[in-house]
Amino acid sequence: MQYQCSICKLHYASKELAEACHRWCSKHDSCNLGITKNSLEAKERRGKR
């Protein structure tokens, strides 16, 4: 199952990470590299290198 941040639209394997991303995006109007590196998009991109 995938979970998505409704603000930046990144996908995560866990609900907790998606919620952490959403909280950060809401509060700071930006993305947090420490969170987004766990997104499914980032993992997919790392696999293509």
C-alpha positions as CSV (number, residue, x, y, z in Angstrom):
1,M,0.0,0.0,0.0
2,Q,1.2,3.5,-0.8
3,Y,0.5,6.7,1.1
4,Q,0.8,10.2,-0.4
5,C,1.5,13.6,1.0
6,S,-1.4,15.7,-0.2
7,I,0.7,18.8,-0.4
8,C,3.9,17.8,-2.4
9,K,2.3,14.6,-3.8
10,L,5.2,12.3,-3.0
11,H,4.4,8.7,-2.1
12,Y,5.6,6.7,0.9
13,A,5.4,3.1,1.9
14,S,4.3,4.0,5.4
15,K,1.5,6.2,6.7
16,E,3.8,7.6,9.3
17,L,6.3,9.0,6.7
18,A,3.5,10.4,4.6
19,E,2.0,12.2,7.7
20,A,5.5,13.5,8.7
21,C,5.9,14.8,5.2
22,H,2.5,16.5,5.3
23,R,3.2,18.1,8.7
24,W,6.6,19.5,7.4
25,C,5.1,20.7,4.1
26,S,2.2,22.4,6.0
27,K,4.4,24.1,8.5
28,H,7.4,25.1,6.4
29,D,6.0,25.4,2.8
30,S,9.0,23.3,1.7
31,C,10.2,19.7,1.6
32,N,12.6,18.1,4.1
33,L,15.4,16.1,2.5
34,G,15.5,13.8,5.6
35,I,11.9,12.8,4.9
36,T,11.7,13.0,1.1
37,K,14.7,10.7,0.7
38,N,12.4,7.9,1.9
39,S,9.8,8.6,-0.8
40,L,9.0,5.9,-3.3
41,E,10.0,8.3,-6.0
42,A,13.5,8.9,-4.5
43,K,14.0,5.2,-4.0
44,E,13.0,4.5,-7.6
45,R,15.4,7.2,-8.8
46,R,18.3,5.8,-6.8
47,G,17.6,2.4,-8.3
48,K,18.0,3.8,-11.9
49,R,21.6,5.0,-11.3
